[in-house]
Amino acid sequence: MKMIIAVVQDKDSSRLNDALSKNDYKTTKLSTTGGFLREGNTTFMIGCNDDDVDNALDIIRENCSQREQMVAPISPMGGNADSYIPKPVKVEVGGATVFILPVDSFFQF
């Protein structure tokens, strides 16, 4: 048995949740915040059999798209902030960060 932990952007979470439910995956959703952009994410915890991991990964891949987003950079620490003019930059966001962990035991009470 495996535990899949998938961190996805909030924009993709409803679509992914619907697709996982449609394919009979039981999930637990957690509201999380990313460290880089400091924006909302959703972390899915998905328990599944070893044989179902590839299918679950395909579902995650199909429903979590990458896209570009304009982000205003954080002002520099120290120095003269008066001469600092923040210029938005494009960064790639979205997709999913996925961890797959072995599960030694599982209990449901």
N, C-alpha and C positions, 0 to 999 in steps of 0.2 A: 504494500500500500504506500502511496505517496501523498504528500501535502504540497499543493501548488500555491504559492503566494504570488499574486500578480498585482503590481502597482500600476494603475492606469489613470489617465486624466479624467476628471469629472465629466467632461464632454462625451467620453466614450463609455461611461459606466452603465447607463441604462441599456444601451444597445448590447453590451456584453452580458449584462445580467439576464436580459431576455433570451439571448442565444444559448447561454449556459442552462437556463431553466428549460428551454425547449428541448435540449438534449439530455435532460434528466440529471444534470449535475447539481448537487447540493452545495450551496455556497454560504459563506458568512461575509458580509460587507462591513468594512471599517472606513470611517472618514479619516483621511490623513492629509498632511500638508507637506509639499515638497520643499526641500532645502534650497534648491537653486533659484527657482522662480517665486517661491513662497506662495504658491497657489494651491487650490484644493485638488486632492487626488482621492481616488477610492482604492482601497486595498482589498482584494478578494482572497479569501482563504478557501481553497477547493480541495476536499479530500476525494481521492479516486484510486481505483485499482491500477496496478502497474501497466496493464494492457490499455488503459484509457488515457494515459498521459499524452500520447501523440495527438489524439483527437481533441483533447482539451486545449493543447497548444495551438492547433489549427484554428479552433474557434476564437481563441484570444487574438491570434494574428489577423484573422479576417475582420475583427470588430474593433480593433484599436489602431487607428490610422495615425501616421506621422504627418505633421503640418508645420509650416513656418509661422512664427508669431513675432511681432515687433515688441521689443522690451527696452525700457529706459534703463540704462546702466545705473548702478548705485554710485553715489558720489565718493570720490577717493577719501581715504582716511588721512587726516593731516593735510598740510599744504594750504595753499590759498584757494578756498572754495569759490571766491568771487570770480576767478578766471575760468572756472570749470563750467562748461556748457554741455549738459547731457545730450547725447545724440542717440536716438533709438537705434538699436541694432536688431537684425533678424537672427533668431535662434530656432533650431528645430525642436519641436515639442511633440508630445503624443507618443503613440506606440505603447509599449508595455515593458516594464522591467519584471522579469519572472524568475522566481526561485523555486526549485524543486527539492523537497526534503524527504528523506525516508521516514516512514512512520513505523515504530516498533510495536506499538499497541494502539488500539482504538476501543473506546467504551462509549456506549450511548445509554443513558439512564432515563 
